[in-house]
Amino acid sequence: MSDAASDPLDWHAIRAAARLLEQGALAAFPTETVYGLGADAENPQAVAKIYAAKGRPSSHPVIVHLAPQADIAYWATDIPAETRKLIAAFWPGPLTLILKRAAHIPDAVSGGQDSIGLRCPSHPVAQALLAEFKQGKGGVAAPSANKFGHVSPTTAQHVREEFDGDESIACVLDGGQSAVGIESTIIDLSRMASHGPVLLRPGHVSPQQIAAVIGSLPRAPDAAAPRASGTLDAHYAPGTPVALVAQDQLQSVLEKLAQAGKQVALMRRMSAPLAVAVAQVQLAATPDGYAHDLYAALRDMDHVHADLIVVEAPPVDGDWQGVNDRLKRAAFDSAGIIERLLLKNAGYAAD
């Protein structure tokens, strides 16, 4: 894995990455949301390398990244009018649209489904790469550049750490820290006639902003909704167990864990440090600031190798929906961990 220079518009590195993608190799690159692990979306063998490098199930779709001038009709069919309105309002930007996949586009990018996820990122390095790749007429399939289910990377160093020694990744373009910090909002428009718009994954673009553009609020996913990236119950998880704790219970929970001899890494919004944690990070009080630093904080606290990462639960209002979605999935496999740690210390077997 070679490292590209950190100049945000290092055209030599960008052109080299585009040529590698055209040759069927993998290239990691920055977007405004998180770093992506890219391959030629029309090359099933190249896309298969993404799945192999990540350890990702082949049924889990990836998002195709397009240049601003891309022809949406090349990639999708039965395009509803709402698509153009949302593209005009939010592209380039952190919004992914699920549409009916054009028949000539390989289903490797959609996990075998008849739909496809499309996005135009706003990061200047991503835009430059997409403009160079196939002269701006190609698509780069790119899930987050991390092992499947792990915390997404928001810096080039995160990518290097995640895939250290993996020679299947030809290069990493460095564009600094991702500005948004959590993955794109995903809206399903592939079933407009029967279901209307459906929110498959919350993100920086809110349902209210979408409703202001197309005149209807996206619905919650139903059982027949297309599978989409990053929507499994357990996702975005560090190696250390994660527990969400309400603010009014935080001090009590931390004291009990300390009395039980457990080492806790703490993540909370801006406030005074608590001495009962072996490591802690204070995140911003605003949802955008919190999202920007969330994954970096999870990675830092994971490196502490504590018994548990305790996260002070953020507010639950709409602006925090994307952050709460990521934290809920990060903590999913750790449900009941606090009780189990305390029971184990007391000498009882957990149920």
Stockholm file with secondary structure:
# STOCKHOLM 1.0

chainA/1-351         MSDAASDPLDWHAIRAAARLLEQGALAAFPTETVYGLGADAENPQAVAKIYAAKGRPSSHPVIVHLAPQADIAYWATDIPAETRKLIAAFWPGPLTLILKRAAHIPDAVSGGQDSIGLRCPSHPVAQALLAEFKQGKGGVAAPSANKFGHVSPTTAQHVREEFDGDESIACVLDGGQSAVGIESTIIDLSRMASHGPVLLRPGHVSPQQIAAVIGSLPRAPDAAAPRASGTLDAHYAPGTPVALVAQDQLQSVLEKLAQAGKQVALMRRMSAPLAVAVAQVQLAATPDGYAHDLYAALRDMDHVHADLIVVEAPPVDGDWQGVNDRLKRAAFDSAGIIERLLLKNAGYAAD
#=GR chainA/1-351 SS CEECCSCTTCHHHHHHHHHHHHTTCEEEECCSSSCEEEEETTCHHHHHHHHHHHTCCTTSCCEEEECTTCCHHHHEESCCHHHHHHHHHHCSSSEEEEEEECTTSCGGGGTTCSEEEEECCCCHHHHHHHHHGGGGTCEEECCBSSSTTBCCCSSHHHHHHHTTTCTTEEEECCCCSCSSCSCCEEEECTTHHHHCCEEEECCSSCHHHHHHHHSSCCBCCCTTSCCCTTCSSSCSBCSSCEEEECGGGHHHHHHHHHHTTCCEEEEEESSCCCTTCSEEEEECSSHHHHHHHHHHHHHHHHTTTCSEEEEECCCCSGGGHHHHHHHHHHTGGGTTHHHHHHHHHHTCCCC
#=GC SS_cons         CEECCSCTTCHHHHHHHHHHHHTTCEEEECCSSSCEEEEETTCHHHHHHHHHHHTCCTTSCCEEEECTTCCHHHHEESCCHHHHHHHHHHCSSSEEEEEEECTTSCGGGGTTCSEEEEECCCCHHHHHHHHHGGGGTCEEECCBSSSTTBCCCSSHHHHHHHTTTCTTEEEECCCCSCSSCSCCEEEECTTHHHHCCEEEECCSSCHHHHHHHHSSCCBCCCTTSCCCTTCSSSCSBCSSCEEEECGGGHHHHHHHHHHTTCCEEEEEESSCCCTTCSEEEEECSSHHHHHHHHHHHHHHHHTTTCSEEEEECCCCSGGGHHHHHHHHHHTGGGTTHHHHHHHHHHTCCCC
//
